Amino acid sequence: MDWLAYLTPLMMGARVTIELTLYSTILGGLFSFLFGIGRLSRNRPWRWTSIALIEVFRGTSLLVQLFWLFFALPVLGQALGIDLRLPPVVAGTLALSLNIGAYGAEVVRGAIQAVPRNQYEAAKALDFTPRQTLWRIALPQAVPEMLPSFSNLAVQNLKDTALVSLIGLGDMAFQAERIRNFTQDSVSVYTLLLLMYFGMALVLAGLMRTLETRVGRWRSRRT
């Protein structure tokens, strides 16, 4: 078993996996706040759009979402006379981001609604606008409560990146399948792949715990 020979292409795939995880997690976090705050908004178009997107992306398979963006969207664009073809990395990042954003939106909504009611009453007594209440009162208290759930979503997102291999993106899963097809050494290849995903998940979870600790200290100083 030439494990070292397998590691070279797998490490190339690991770079793609890391980049995809980073981009989609950051963008997914932005979608989480956009959809989560939108769901609580008094602006009806924003609220109903947020609700629709949350339900669609939570209620359908990530694999189907990925295939729709990569295969079906260009066909729809062609019918409309618009070029909607997406490069694999863009389709993969967008599918992962929207999926994690839909789940994260419920985390954001729940954390904001969990802020004690008297905090909102105090903001109203101080004549804060709804925007000031959100940014100065609700979010500073809600964000630390969101982080454990976001940590789980980030790790899940890392594991979900393996699906992008099905649209030809050269991540770790794609490279592993190429090696297996060439060598027929399934045990060694997929054992290495499993260990690499496990190691990356441990690192990501450690980084998220560090972030939780620092945010917790920041919150303590403010109070």
HELIX and SHEET records of a PDB file:
HELIX    1   1 TRP A    3  LEU A   40  1                                  38    
HELIX    2   2 ARG A   44  GLY A   59  1                                  16    
HELIX    3   3 LEU A   62  PHE A   67  1                                   6    
HELIX    4   4 TRP A   68  ALA A   72  3                                   5    
HELIX    5   5 LEU A   73  LEU A   80  1                                   8    
HELIX    6   6 PRO A   88  GLN A  113  1                                  26    
HELIX    7   7 ARG A  117  ALA A  125  1                                   9    
HELIX    8   8 PRO A  130  GLN A  132  1                                   3    
HELIX    9   9 THR A  133  ALA A  138  3                                   6    
HELIX   10  10 LEU A  139  ASP A  160  1                                  22    
HELIX   11  11 THR A  161  ILE A  167  5                                   7    
HELIX   12  12 MET A  172  THR A  183  1                                  12    
HELIX   13  13 SER A  186  ARG A  222  1                                  37    
END                                                                             
